[in-house]
């Protein structure tokens, strides 16, 4: 099993100057590239299920938030 989250939304600071700085820095680095975000808790829930039922998750890659 391979888990491929894009970015952890938990890393984005709450409202304030830190949030503006963080998001501006992300735009400077990534440009207009789309960034997908996921909560660490959601990754944990899926990984726990995969560890408890490895046969159901073998040989697949989990790509969070992709449509």
C-alpha positions as CSV (number, residue, x, y, z in Angstrom):
1,X,0.0,0.0,0.0
2,X,1.2,3.5,-0.9
3,X,-0.4,6.6,0.7
4,X,0.0,9.7,-1.3
5,X,-1.4,12.8,0.4
6,X,-0.7,16.1,-1.2
7,X,-0.6,18.7,1.5
8,X,-1.7,18.7,5.1
9,X,-4.3,21.3,5.8
10,X,-3.3,21.2,9.5
11,X,-0.1,23.1,8.5
12,X,-2.0,26.2,7.4
13,X,-1.9,28.7,10.2
14,X,-5.2,30.1,11.6
15,X,-6.3,33.6,10.6
16,X,-3.7,36.3,10.8
17,X,-0.4,37.4,9.4
18,X,1.1,34.0,9.6
19,X,-1.7,32.6,7.4
20,X,-1.2,35.3,4.8
21,X,2.6,34.8,4.8
22,X,2.2,31.0,4.5
23,X,-0.3,31.1,1.6
24,X,1.8,33.8,-0.2
25,X,4.9,31.7,0.1
26,X,3.0,28.6,-1.2
27,X,1.9,30.7,-4.2
28,X,5.5,31.9,-4.8
29,X,6.8,28.4,-4.8
30,X,4.0,26.6,-6.6
31,X,2.7,29.4,-8.9
32,X,-0.7,28.6,-10.3
33,X,-0.3,24.8,-9.8
34,X,-3.3,23.3,-8.0
35,X,-2.6,22.1,-4.5
36,X,-4.7,19.4,-2.9
37,X,-5.1,19.4,0.9
38,X,-6.2,16.8,3.4
39,X,-6.5,16.7,7.2
40,X,-4.0,14.6,9.0
41,X,-6.8,13.0,10.9
42,X,-8.4,11.8,7.7
43,X,-5.2,10.2,6.5
44,X,-4.9,8.4,9.9
45,X,-8.4,7.0,9.6
46,X,-7.7,5.5,6.1
47,X,-4.3,4.2,7.1
48,X,-5.8,2.5,10.2
49,X,-8.4,0.8,8.0
50,X,-5.7,-0.3,5.6
51,X,-3.5,-1.7,8.4
52,X,-6.5,-3.6,9.9
53,X,-7.6,-5.0,6.5
54,X,-4.4,-5.3,4.4
55,X,-5.9,-7.7,1.9
56,X,-8.4,-5.0,0.9
57,X,-5.7,-2.4,0.4
58,X,-2.8,-4.4,-1.1
59,X,-1.4,-3.3,-4.4
60,X,-3.2,0.1,-4.5
61,X,-2.1,3.6,-4.1
62,X,-4.4,5.9,-2.0
63,X,-4.6,9.3,-3.7
64,X,-6.5,11.6,-1.5
65,X,-8.9,14.2,-2.9
66,X,-8.4,13.3,-6.5
67,X,-11.5,13.1,-8.6
